[in-house]
Amino acid sequence: MSRQASGLMAWLMQRATAVYLAFATSYLVVHFFFNAPASHADLVAWVTRPAVAVGLILCVPVLLAHAWVGVRDVLIDYVHVLGLRVGLMLVFGFVFLASGLWSLKAIITAGLGG
């Protein structure tokens, strides 16, 4: 794949994930504005609804992919020392991976009641 096609794929990924995140964020803001949970138990009950759980589980990798493309592009554009760029990419990659796994564990644990 050419470098130009790689840039196009990153651009498409950024736009596609932005659309999903815009809809998900809008839904969450409207839902919590008009129907805020009164307790932690209400929040857990809401998260365990299948449509909400699937939406949240999909939101985690979409958010991480969106963040990764953005951070990667910034590092490629502005960090010119190759070793530093690779090191920062490794750090961000590890943080994103750990955050994603933690988030999925939290959603799944809430869904299983515990």
Backbone as XML, in Angstrom:
<?xml version="1.0"?>
<chain id="A" units="angstrom">
  <residue number="1" name="MET">
    <atom name="N" x="0.854" y="-1.174" z="0.000"/>
    <atom name="CA" x="0.000" y="0.000" z="0.000"/>
    <atom name="C" x="0.902" y="1.239" z="0.000"/>
  </residue>
  <residue number="2" name="SER">
    <atom name="N" x="0.519" y="2.219" z="-0.783"/>
    <atom name="CA" x="1.326" y="3.432" z="-0.860"/>
    <atom name="C" x="1.124" y="4.297" z="0.377"/>
  </residue>
  <residue number="3" name="ARG">
    <atom name="N" x="2.038" y="5.220" z="0.576"/>
    <atom name="CA" x="1.943" y="6.135" z="1.718"/>
    <atom name="C" x="0.679" y="6.984" z="1.604"/>
  </residue>
  <residue number="4" name="GLN">
    <atom name="N" x="0.324" y="7.377" z="0.383"/>
    <atom name="CA" x="-0.873" y="8.174" z="0.191"/>
    <atom name="C" x="-2.119" y="7.382" z="0.589"/>
  </residue>
  <residue number="5" name="ALA">
    <atom name="N" x="-2.190" y="6.129" z="0.213"/>
    <atom name="CA" x="-3.332" y="5.291" z="0.589"/>
    <atom name="C" x="-3.380" y="5.095" z="2.104"/>
  </residue>
  <residue number="6" name="SER">
    <atom name="N" x="-2.221" y="4.996" z="2.730"/>
    <atom name="CA" x="-2.163" y="4.863" z="4.185"/>
    <atom name="C" x="-2.747" y="6.108" z="4.847"/>
  </residue>
  <residue number="7" name="GLY">
    <atom name="N" x="-2.417" y="7.272" z="4.304"/>
    <atom name="CA" x="-2.978" y="8.520" z="4.832"/>
    <atom name="C" x="-4.479" y="8.594" z="4.629"/>
  </residue>
  <residue number="8" name="LEU">
    <atom name="N" x="-4.937" y="8.102" z="3.488"/>
    <atom name="CA" x="-6.368" y="8.082" z="3.216"/>
    <atom name="C" x="-7.087" y="7.159" z="4.192"/>
  </residue>
  <residue number="9" name="MET">
    <atom name="N" x="-6.495" y="6.006" z="4.470"/>
    <atom name="CA" x="-7.113" y="5.073" z="5.414"/>
    <atom name="C" x="-7.189" y="5.684" z="6.816"/>
  </residue>
  <residue number="10" name="ALA">
    <atom name="N" x="-6.143" y="6.388" z="7.224"/>
    <atom name="CA" x="-6.167" y="7.048" z="8.535"/>
    <atom name="C" x="-7.248" y="8.121" z="8.561"/>
  </residue>
  <residue number="11" name="TRP">
    <atom name="N" x="-7.373" y="8.867" z="7.483"/>
    <atom name="CA" x="-8.389" y="9.915" z="7.406"/>
    <atom name="C" x="-9.784" y="9.302" z="7.488"/>
  </residue>
  <residue number="12" name="LEU">
    <atom name="N" x="-10.010" y="8.219" z="6.724"/>
    <atom name="CA" x="-11.313" y="7.547" z="6.747"/>
    <atom name="C" x="-11.622" y="6.966" z="8.127"/>
  </residue>
  <residue number="13" name="MET">
    <atom name="N" x="-10.624" y="6.370" z="8.754"/>
    <atom name="CA" x="-10.800" y="5.806" z="10.095"/>
    <atom name="C" x="-11.177" y="6.912" z="11.083"/>
  </residue>
  <residue number="14" name="GLN">
    <atom name="N" x="-10.482" y="8.037" z="10.997"/>
    <atom name="CA" x="-10.746" y="9.152" z="11.905"/>
    <atom name="C" x="-12.174" y="9.663" z="11.715"/>
  </residue>
  <residue number="15" name="ARG">
    <atom name="N" x="-12.631" y="9.782" z="10.476"/>
    <atom name="CA" x="-13.974" y="10.294" z="10.210"/>
    <atom name="C" x="-15.044" y="9.289" z="10.620"/>
  </residue>
  <residue number="16" name="ALA">
    <atom name="N" x="-14.835" y="8.023" z="10.309"/>
    <atom name="CA" x="-15.833" y="6.996" z="10.657"/>
    <atom name="C" x="-15.979" y="6.874" z="12.172"/>
  </residue>
  <residue number="17" name="THR">
    <atom name="N" x="-14.870" y="6.863" z="12.886"/>
    <atom name="CA" x="-14.957" y="6.753" z="14.340"/>
    <atom name="C" x="-15.555" y="8.022" z="14.948"/>
  </residue>
  <residue number="18" name="ALA">
    <atom name="N" x="-15.278" y="9.172" z="14.339"/>
    <atom name="CA" x="-15.849" y="10.432" z="14.834"/>
    <atom name="C" x="-17.371" y="10.428" z="14.721"/>
  </residue>
  <residue number="19" name="VAL">
    <atom name="N" x="-17.897" y="9.872" z="13.640"/>
    <atom name="CA" x="-19.353" y="9.807" z="13.467"/>
    <atom name="C" x="-19.973" y="8.938" z="14.564"/>
  </residue>
  <residue number="20" name="TYR">
    <atom name="N" x="-19.407" y="7.757" z="14.797"/>
    <atom name="CA" x="-19.941" y="6.879" z="15.849"/>
    <atom name="C" x="-19.857" y="7.571" z="17.216"/>
  </residue>
  <residue number="21" name="LEU">
    <atom name="N" x="-18.716" y="8.183" z="17.494"/>
    <atom name="CA" x="-18.538" y="8.844" z="18.788"/>
    <atom name="C" x="-19.479" y="10.036" z="18.949"/>
  </residue>
  <residue number="22" name="ALA">
    <atom name="N" x="-19.763" y="10.748" z="17.863"/>
    <atom name="CA" x="-20.703" y="11.875" z="17.938"/>
    <atom name="C" x="-22.097" y="11.377" z="18.299"/>
  </residue>
  <residue number="23" name="PHE">
    <atom name="N" x="-22.539" y="10.299" z="17.650"/>
    <atom name="CA" x="-23.855" y="9.746" z="17.973"/>
    <atom name="C" x="-23.886" y="9.188" z="19.394"/>
  </residue>
  <residue number="24" name="ALA">
    <atom name="N" x="-22.851" y="8.467" z="19.785"/>
    <atom name="CA" x="-22.820" y="7.878" z="21.129"/>
    <atom name="C" x="-22.796" y="8.962" z="22.202"/>
  </residue>
  <residue number="25" name="THR">
    <atom name="N" x="-21.994" y="9.979" z="21.993"/>
    <atom name="CA" x="-21.910" y="11.063" z="22.974"/>
    <atom name="C" x="-23.225" y="11.826" z="23.055"/>
  </residue>
  <residue number="26" name="SER">
    <atom name="N" x="-23.833" y="12.081" z="21.912"/>
    <atom name="CA" x="-25.130" y="12.775" z="21.902"/>
    <atom name="C" x="-26.176" y="11.963" z="22.665"/>
  </residue>
  <residue number="27" name="TYR">
    <atom name="N" x="-26.198" y="10.665" z="22.407"/>
    <atom name="CA" x="-27.144" y="9.803" z="23.110"/>
    <atom name="C" x="-26.906" y="9.852" z="24.630"/>
  </residue>
  <residue number="28" name="LEU">
    <atom name="N" x="-25.653" y="9.736" z="25.044"/>
    <atom name="CA" x="-25.347" y="9.734" z="26.474"/>
    <atom name="C" x="-25.713" y="11.063" z="27.129"/>
  </residue>
  <residue number="29" name="VAL">
    <atom name="N" x="-25.387" y="12.165" z="26.475"/>
    <atom name="CA" x="-25.707" y="13.486" z="27.041"/>
    <atom name="C" x="-27.216" y="13.653" z="27.178"/>
  </residue>
  <residue number="30" name="VAL">
    <atom name="N" x="-27.962" y="13.339" z="26.125"/>
    <atom name="CA" x="-29.419" y="13.483" z="26.181"/>
    <atom name="C" x="-30.013" y="12.525" z="27.217"/>
  </residue>
  <residue number="31" name="HIS">
    <atom name="N" x="-29.550" y="11.279" z="27.215"/>
    <atom name="CA" x="-30.084" y="10.304" z="28.173"/>
    <atom name="C" x="-29.851" y="10.751" z="29.618"/>
  </residue>
  <residue number="32" name="PHE">
    <atom name="N" x="-28.626" y="11.151" z="29.931"/>
    <atom name="CA" x="-28.331" y="11.528" z="31.315"/>
    <atom name="C" x="-28.913" y="12.883" z="31.692"/>
  </residue>
  <residue number="33" name="PHE">
    <atom name="N" x="-29.179" y="13.727" z="30.710"/>
    <atom name="CA" x="-29.812" y="15.017" z="31.015"/>
    <atom name="C" x="-31.273" y="14.802" z="31.412"/>
  </residue>
  <residue number="34" name="PHE">
    <atom name="N" x="-31.968" y="13.937" z="30.663"/>
    <atom name="CA" x="-33.394" y="13.736" z="30.914"/>
    <atom name="C" x="-33.701" y="12.558" z="31.831"/>
  </residue>
  <residue number="35" name="ASN">
    <atom name="N" x="-32.754" y="11.631" z="32.002"/>
    <atom name="CA" x="-33.045" y="10.423" z="32.775"/>
    <atom name="C" x="-31.811" y="10.010" z="33.582"/>
  </residue>
  <residue number="36" name="ALA">
    <atom name="N" x="-31.306" y="10.909" z="34.375"/>
    <atom name="CA" x="-30.115" y="10.618" z="35.172"/>
    <atom name="C" x="-30.431" y="9.541" z="36.209"/>
  </residue>
  <residue number="37" name="PRO">
    <atom name="N" x="-29.527" y="8.568" z="36.374"/>
    <atom name="CA" x="-29.779" y="7.526" z="37.374"/>
    <atom name="C" x="-29.710" y="8.114" z="38.780"/>
  </residue>
  <residue number="38" name="ALA">
    <atom name="N" x="-30.605" y="7.640" z="39.629"/>
    <atom name="CA" x="-30.672" y="8.150" z="40.998"/>
    <atom name="C" x="-29.632" y="7.498" z="41.898"/>
  </residue>
  <residue number="39" name="SER">
    <atom name="N" x="-29.145" y="6.330" z="41.500"/>
    <atom name="CA" x="-28.186" y="5.623" z="42.349"/>
    <atom name="C" x="-27.241" y="4.803" z="41.470"/>
  </residue>
  <residue number="40" name="HIS">
    <atom name="N" x="-26.235" y="4.247" z="42.120"/>
    <atom name="CA" x="-25.301" y="3.375" z="41.410"/>
    <atom name="C" x="-26.026" y="2.144" z="40.882"/>
  </residue>
  <residue number="41" name="ALA">
    <atom name="N" x="-26.943" y="1.628" z="41.630"/>
    <atom name="CA" x="-27.702" y="0.449" z="41.201"/>
    <atom name="C" x="-28.510" y="0.752" z="39.935"/>
  </residue>
  <residue number="42" name="ASP">
    <atom name="N" x="-29.077" y="1.967" z="39.851"/>
    <atom name="CA" x="-29.809" y="2.361" z="38.645"/>
    <atom name="C" x="-28.868" y="2.452" z="37.441"/>
  </residue>
  <residue number="43" name="LEU">
    <atom name="N" x="-27.676" y="2.974" z="37.667"/>
    <atom name="CA" x="-26.688" y="3.072" z="36.592"/>
    <atom name="C" x="-26.274" y="1.687" z="36.114"/>
  </residue>
  <residue number="44" name="VAL">
    <atom name="N" x="-26.018" y="0.789" z="37.042"/>
    <atom name="CA" x="-25.638" y="-0.581" z="36.676"/>
    <atom name="C" x="-26.777" y="-1.266" z="35.934"/>
  </residue>
  <residue number="45" name="ALA">
    <atom name="N" x="-28.011" y="-1.061" z="36.386"/>
    <atom name="CA" x="-29.169" y="-1.655" z="35.702"/>
    <atom name="C" x="-29.268" y="-1.127" z="34.270"/>
  </residue>
  <residue number="46" name="TRP">
    <atom name="N" x="-28.996" y="0.150" z="34.078"/>
    <atom name="CA" x="-29.037" y="0.729" z="32.735"/>
    <atom name="C" x="-27.930" y="0.138" z="31.860"/>
  </residue>
  <residue number="47" name="VAL">
    <atom name="N" x="-26.720" y="0.003" z="32.415"/>
    <atom name="CA" x="-25.585" y="-0.533" z="31.646"/>
    <atom name="C" x="-25.826" y="-1.989" z="31.267"/>
  </residue>
  <residue number="48" name="THR">
    <atom name="N" x="-26.566" y="-2.729" z="32.071"/>
    <atom name="CA" x="-26.775" y="-4.155" z="31.781"/>
    <atom name="C" x="-27.844" y="-4.398" z="30.713"/>
  </residue>
  <residue number="49" name="ARG">
    <atom name="N" x="-28.552" y="-3.363" z="30.307"/>
    <atom name="CA" x="-29.490" y="-3.544" z="29.190"/>
    <atom name="C" x="-28.686" y="-3.888" z="27.944"/>
  </residue>
  <residue number="50" name="PRO">
    <atom name="N" x="-29.107" y="-4.905" z="27.186"/>
    <atom name="CA" x="-28.290" y="-5.400" z="26.069"/>
    <atom name="C" x="-27.886" y="-4.331" z="25.047"/>
  </residue>
  <residue number="51" name="ALA">
    <atom name="N" x="-28.806" y="-3.468" z="24.649"/>
    <atom name="CA" x="-28.469" y="-2.453" z="23.642"/>
    <atom name="C" x="-27.425" y="-1.477" z="24.181"/>
  </residue>
  <residue number="52" name="VAL">
    <atom name="N" x="-27.559" y="-1.101" z="25.434"/>
    <atom name="CA" x="-26.604" y="-0.171" z="26.035"/>
    <atom name="C" x="-25.242" y="-0.844" z="26.193"/>
  </residue>
  <residue number="53" name="ALA">
    <atom name="N" x="-25.242" y="-2.068" z="26.680"/>
    <atom name="CA" x="-23.975" y="-2.788" z="26.871"/>
    <atom name="C" x="-23.234" y="-2.963" z="25.550"/>
  </residue>
  <residue number="54" name="VAL">
    <atom name="N" x="-23.952" y="-3.361" z="24.502"/>
    <atom name="CA" x="-23.306" y="-3.533" z="23.192"/>
    <atom name="C" x="-22.783" y="-2.192" z="22.687"/>
  </residue>
  <residue number="55" name="GLY">
    <atom name="N" x="-23.578" y="-1.139" z="22.834"/>
    <atom name="CA" x="-23.133" y="0.191" z="22.410"/>
    <atom name="C" x="-21.883" y="0.649" z="23.146"/>
  </residue>
  <residue number="56" name="LEU">
    <atom name="N" x="-21.837" y="0.399" z="24.456"/>
    <atom name="CA" x="-20.660" y="0.780" z="25.236"/>
    <atom name="C" x="-19.451" y="-0.083" z="24.890"/>
  </residue>
  <residue number="57" name="ILE">
    <atom name="N" x="-19.680" y="-1.378" z="24.693"/>
    <atom name="CA" x="-18.571" y="-2.268" z="24.336"/>
    <atom name="C" x="-18.009" y="-1.880" z="22.968"/>
  </residue>
  <residue number="58" name="LEU">
    <atom name="N" x="-18.869" y="-1.490" z="22.032"/>
    <atom name="CA" x="-18.387" y="-1.016" z="20.732"/>
    <atom name="C" x="-17.691" y="0.340" z="20.848"/>
  </residue>
  <residue number="59" name="CYS">
    <atom name="N" x="-18.156" y="1.146" z="21.778"/>
    <atom name="CA" x="-17.599" y="2.488" z="21.942"/>
    <atom name="C" x="-16.131" y="2.452" z="22.383"/>
  </residue>
  <residue number="60" name="VAL">
    <atom name="N" x="-15.762" y="1.470" z="23.166"/>
    <atom name="CA" x="-14.389" y="1.401" z="23.683"/>
    <atom name="C" x="-13.362" y="1.263" z="22.557"/>
  </residue>
  <residue number="61" name="PRO">
    <atom name="N" x="-13.439" y="0.254" z="21.694"/>
    <atom name="CA" x="-12.436" y="0.168" z="20.632"/>
    <atom name="C" x="-12.541" y="1.304" z="19.616"/>
  </residue>
  <residue number="62" name="VAL">
    <atom name="N" x="-13.753" y="1.810" z="19.394"/>
    <atom name="CA" x="-13.908" y="2.935" z="18.464"/>
    <atom name="C" x="-13.206" y="4.172" z="19.020"/>
  </residue>
  <residue number="63" name="LEU">
    <atom name="N" x="-13.405" y="4.447" z="20.293"/>
    <atom name="CA" x="-12.737" y="5.585" z="20.923"/>
    <atom name="C" x="-11.220" y="5.417" z="20.911"/>
  </residue>
  <residue number="64" name="LEU">
    <atom name="N" x="-10.762" y="4.216" z="21.207"/>
    <atom name="CA" x="-9.318" y="3.977" z="21.220"/>
    <atom name="C" x="-8.719" y="4.068" z="19.823"/>
  </residue>
  <residue number="65" name="ALA">
    <atom name="N" x="-9.431" y="3.591" z="18.806"/>
    <atom name="CA" x="-8.944" y="3.711" z="17.428"/>
    <atom name="C" x="-8.886" y="5.180" z="17.025"/>
  </residue>
  <residue number="66" name="HIS">
    <atom name="N" x="-9.896" y="5.941" z="17.385"/>
    <atom name="CA" x="-9.924" y="7.369" z="17.075"/>
    <atom name="C" x="-8.751" y="8.093" z="17.746"/>
  </residue>
  <residue number="67" name="ALA">
    <atom name="N" x="-8.544" y="7.788" z="19.013"/>
    <atom name="CA" x="-7.442" y="8.411" z="19.746"/>
    <atom name="C" x="-6.093" y="7.992" z="19.176"/>
  </residue>
  <residue number="68" name="TRP">
    <atom name="N" x="-5.950" y="6.717" z="18.838"/>
    <atom name="CA" x="-4.680" y="6.230" z="18.307"/>
    <atom name="C" x="-4.323" y="6.931" z="16.998"/>
  </residue>
  <residue number="69" name="VAL">
    <atom name="N" x="-5.273" y="7.038" z="16.082"/>
    <atom name="CA" x="-4.982" y="7.688" z="14.801"/>
    <atom name="C" x="-4.582" y="9.141" z="15.034"/>
  </residue>
  <residue number="70" name="GLY">
    <atom name="N" x="-5.283" y="9.823" z="15.917"/>
    <atom name="CA" x="-4.944" y="11.215" z="16.205"/>
    <atom name="C" x="-3.570" y="11.376" z="16.828"/>
  </residue>
  <residue number="71" name="VAL">
    <atom name="N" x="-3.280" y="10.578" z="17.836"/>
    <atom name="CA" x="-1.977" y="10.662" z="18.509"/>
    <atom name="C" x="-0.859" y="10.249" z="17.565"/>
  </residue>
  <residue number="72" name="ARG">
    <atom name="N" x="-1.079" y="9.194" z="16.799"/>
    <atom name="CA" x="-0.066" y="8.730" z="15.839"/>
    <atom name="C" x="0.247" y="9.811" z="14.819"/>
  </residue>
  <residue number="73" name="ASP">
    <atom name="N" x="-0.783" y="10.468" z="14.293"/>
    <atom name="CA" x="-0.553" y="11.522" z="13.309"/>
    <atom name="C" x="0.194" y="12.708" z="13.913"/>
  </residue>
  <residue number="74" name="VAL">
    <atom name="N" x="-0.159" y="13.073" z="15.127"/>
    <atom name="CA" x="0.553" y="14.174" z="15.790"/>
    <atom name="C" x="2.015" y="13.800" z="16.012"/>
  </residue>
  <residue number="75" name="LEU">
    <atom name="N" x="2.261" y="12.591" z="16.476"/>
    <atom name="CA" x="3.647" y="12.166" z="16.711"/>
    <atom name="C" x="4.436" y="12.105" z="15.408"/>
  </residue>
  <residue number="76" name="ILE">
    <atom name="N" x="3.835" y="11.594" z="14.349"/>
    <atom name="CA" x="4.529" y="11.525" z="13.063"/>
    <atom name="C" x="4.842" y="12.928" z="12.548"/>
  </residue>
  <residue number="77" name="ASP">
    <atom name="N" x="3.907" y="13.852" z="12.724"/>
    <atom name="CA" x="4.098" y="15.205" z="12.196"/>
    <atom name="C" x="5.068" y="16.048" z="13.018"/>
  </residue>
  <residue number="78" name="TYR">
    <atom name="N" x="5.093" y="15.864" z="14.336"/>
    <atom name="CA" x="5.813" y="16.810" z="15.183"/>
    <atom name="C" x="6.996" y="16.243" z="15.957"/>
  </residue>
  <residue number="79" name="VAL">
    <atom name="N" x="7.139" y="14.935" z="16.049"/>
    <atom name="CA" x="8.298" y="14.353" z="16.735"/>
    <atom name="C" x="9.214" y="13.779" z="15.651"/>
  </residue>
  <residue number="80" name="HIS">
    <atom name="N" x="10.312" y="14.457" z="15.419"/>
    <atom name="CA" x="11.168" y="14.105" z="14.294"/>
    <atom name="C" x="12.278" y="13.115" z="14.657"/>
  </residue>
  <residue number="81" name="VAL">
    <atom name="N" x="12.566" y="12.962" z="15.933"/>
    <atom name="CA" x="13.574" y="11.988" z="16.358"/>
    <atom name="C" x="12.902" y="10.616" z="16.382"/>
  </residue>
  <residue number="82" name="LEU">
    <atom name="N" x="13.375" y="9.722" z="15.518"/>
    <atom name="CA" x="12.705" y="8.435" z="15.316"/>
    <atom name="C" x="12.584" y="7.624" z="16.611"/>
  </residue>
  <residue number="83" name="GLY">
    <atom name="N" x="13.660" y="7.536" z="17.372"/>
    <atom name="CA" x="13.626" y="6.751" z="18.607"/>
    <atom name="C" x="12.622" y="7.296" z="19.607"/>
  </residue>
  <residue number="84" name="LEU">
    <atom name="N" x="12.566" y="8.607" z="19.736"/>
    <atom name="CA" x="11.603" y="9.224" z="20.647"/>
    <atom name="C" x="10.178" y="8.981" z="20.157"/>
  </residue>
  <residue number="85" name="ARG">
    <atom name="N" x="9.966" y="9.100" z="18.853"/>
    <atom name="CA" x="8.635" y="8.877" z="18.273"/>
    <atom name="C" x="8.175" y="7.440" z="18.525"/>
  </residue>
  <residue number="86" name="VAL">
    <atom name="N" x="9.046" y="6.484" z="18.280"/>
    <atom name="CA" x="8.696" y="5.083" z="18.495"/>
    <atom name="C" x="8.429" y="4.831" z="19.982"/>
  </residue>
  <residue number="87" name="GLY">
    <atom name="N" x="9.259" y="5.389" z="20.840"/>
    <atom name="CA" x="9.058" y="5.223" z="22.281"/>
    <atom name="C" x="7.728" y="5.796" z="22.739"/>
  </residue>
  <residue number="88" name="LEU">
    <atom name="N" x="7.391" y="6.992" z="22.247"/>
    <atom name="CA" x="6.111" y="7.598" z="22.611"/>
    <atom name="C" x="4.939" y="6.791" z="22.063"/>
  </residue>
  <residue number="89" name="MET">
    <atom name="N" x="5.103" y="6.263" z="20.849"/>
    <atom name="CA" x="4.035" y="5.425" z="20.298"/>
    <atom name="C" x="3.833" y="4.166" z="21.134"/>
  </residue>
  <residue number="90" name="LEU">
    <atom name="N" x="4.920" y="3.589" z="21.606"/>
    <atom name="CA" x="4.813" y="2.410" z="22.467"/>
    <atom name="C" x="4.113" y="2.751" z="23.776"/>
  </residue>
  <residue number="91" name="VAL">
    <atom name="N" x="4.462" y="3.891" z="24.364"/>
    <atom name="CA" x="3.831" y="4.301" z="25.620"/>
    <atom name="C" x="2.337" y="4.529" z="25.405"/>
  </residue>
  <residue number="92" name="PHE">
    <atom name="N" x="1.991" y="5.310" z="24.379"/>
    <atom name="CA" x="0.577" y="5.562" z="24.111"/>
    <atom name="C" x="-0.158" y="4.266" z="23.770"/>
  </residue>
  <residue number="93" name="GLY">
    <atom name="N" x="0.464" y="3.404" z="22.983"/>
    <atom name="CA" x="-0.154" y="2.130" z="22.638"/>
    <atom name="C" x="-0.439" y="1.296" z="23.872"/>
  </residue>
  <residue number="94" name="PHE">
    <atom name="N" x="0.524" y="1.240" z="24.787"/>
    <atom name="CA" x="0.322" y="0.487" z="26.028"/>
    <atom name="C" x="-0.795" y="1.101" z="26.870"/>
  </residue>
  <residue number="95" name="VAL">
    <atom name="N" x="-0.794" y="2.424" z="27.003"/>
    <atom name="CA" x="-1.829" y="3.101" z="27.793"/>
    <atom name="C" x="-3.207" y="2.872" z="27.176"/>
  </residue>
  <residue number="96" name="PHE">
    <atom name="N" x="-3.310" y="2.978" z="25.842"/>
    <atom name="CA" x="-4.592" y="2.749" z="25.182"/>
    <atom name="C" x="-5.039" y="1.301" z="25.347"/>
  </residue>
  <residue number="97" name="LEU">
    <atom name="N" x="-4.124" y="0.358" z="25.194"/>
    <atom name="CA" x="-4.475" y="-1.052" z="25.351"/>
    <atom name="C" x="-4.935" y="-1.343" z="26.782"/>
  </residue>
  <residue number="98" name="ALA">
    <atom name="N" x="-4.187" y="-0.865" z="27.760"/>
    <atom name="CA" x="-4.557" y="-1.085" z="29.161"/>
    <atom name="C" x="-5.893" y="-0.425" z="29.484"/>
  </residue>
  <residue number="99" name="SER">
    <atom name="N" x="-6.115" y="0.789" z="28.985"/>
    <atom name="CA" x="-7.383" y="1.490" z="29.225"/>
    <atom name="C" x="-8.544" y="0.745" z="28.582"/>
  </residue>
  <residue number="100" name="GLY">
    <atom name="N" x="-8.329" y="0.252" z="27.377"/>
    <atom name="CA" x="-9.381" y="-0.490" z="26.688"/>
    <atom name="C" x="-9.747" y="-1.761" z="27.408"/>
  </residue>
  <residue number="101" name="LEU">
    <atom name="N" x="-8.743" y="-2.514" z="27.836"/>
    <atom name="CA" x="-9.013" y="-3.760" z="28.561"/>
    <atom name="C" x="-9.721" y="-3.488" z="29.880"/>
  </residue>
  <residue number="102" name="TRP">
    <atom name="N" x="-9.284" y="-2.440" z="30.585"/>
    <atom name="CA" x="-9.915" y="-2.077" z="31.850"/>
    <atom name="C" x="-11.375" y="-1.669" z="31.624"/>
  </residue>
  <residue number="103" name="SER">
    <atom name="N" x="-11.623" y="-0.880" z="30.583"/>
    <atom name="CA" x="-12.988" y="-0.436" z="30.295"/>
    <atom name="C" x="-13.895" y="-1.603" z="29.941"/>
  </residue>
  <residue number="104" name="LEU">
    <atom name="N" x="-13.402" y="-2.490" z="29.092"/>
    <atom name="CA" x="-14.210" y="-3.656" z="28.728"/>
    <atom name="C" x="-14.481" y="-4.541" z="29.943"/>
  </residue>
  <residue number="105" name="LYS">
    <atom name="N" x="-13.486" y="-4.693" z="30.790"/>
    <atom name="CA" x="-13.680" y="-5.488" z="32.016"/>
    <atom name="C" x="-14.750" y="-4.847" z="32.891"/>
  </residue>
  <residue number="106" name="ALA">
    <atom name="N" x="-14.733" y="-3.528" z="33.017"/>
    <atom name="CA" x="-15.724" y="-2.840" z="33.845"/>
    <atom name="C" x="-17.122" y="-3.012" z="33.285"/>
  </residue>
  <residue number="107" name="ILE">
    <atom name="N" x="-17.274" y="-2.897" z="31.968"/>
    <atom name="CA" x="-18.599" y="-3.041" z="31.358"/>
    <atom name="C" x="-19.089" y="-4.481" z="31.490"/>
  </residue>
  <residue number="108" name="ILE">
    <atom name="N" x="-18.213" y="-5.435" z="31.224"/>
    <atom name="CA" x="-18.608" y="-6.839" z="31.313"/>
    <atom name="C" x="-18.919" y="-7.229" z="32.757"/>
  </residue>
  <residue number="109" name="THR">
    <atom name="N" x="-18.104" y="-6.773" z="33.687"/>
    <atom name="CA" x="-18.339" y="-7.063" z="35.097"/>
    <atom name="C" x="-19.667" y="-6.496" z="35.552"/>
  </residue>
  <residue number="110" name="ALA">
    <atom name="N" x="-19.976" y="-5.268" z="35.144"/>
    <atom name="CA" x="-21.269" y="-4.682" z="35.496"/>
    <atom name="C" x="-22.405" y="-5.493" z="34.896"/>
  </residue>
  <residue number="111" name="GLY">
    <atom name="N" x="-22.214" y="-5.961" z="33.674"/>
    <atom name="CA" x="-23.251" y="-6.752" z="33.007"/>
    <atom name="C" x="-23.484" y="-8.096" z="33.661"/>
  </residue>
  <residue number="112" name="LEU">
    <atom name="N" x="-22.435" y="-8.645" z="34.273"/>
    <atom name="CA" x="-22.572" y="-9.944" z="34.944"/>
    <atom name="C" x="-22.982" y="-9.803" z="36.398"/>
  </residue>
  <residue number="113" name="GLY">
    <atom name="N" x="-23.156" y="-8.566" z="36.827"/>
    <atom name="CA" x="-23.642" y="-8.341" z="38.177"/>
    <atom name="C" x="-22.559" y="-8.391" z="39.232"/>
  </residue>
  <residue number="114" name="GLY">
    <atom name="N" x="-21.334" y="-8.160" z="38.802"/>
    <atom name="CA" x="-20.441" y="-8.185" z="39.810"/>
    <atom name="C" x="-19.121" y="-8.117" z="40.089"/>
  </residue>
</chain>
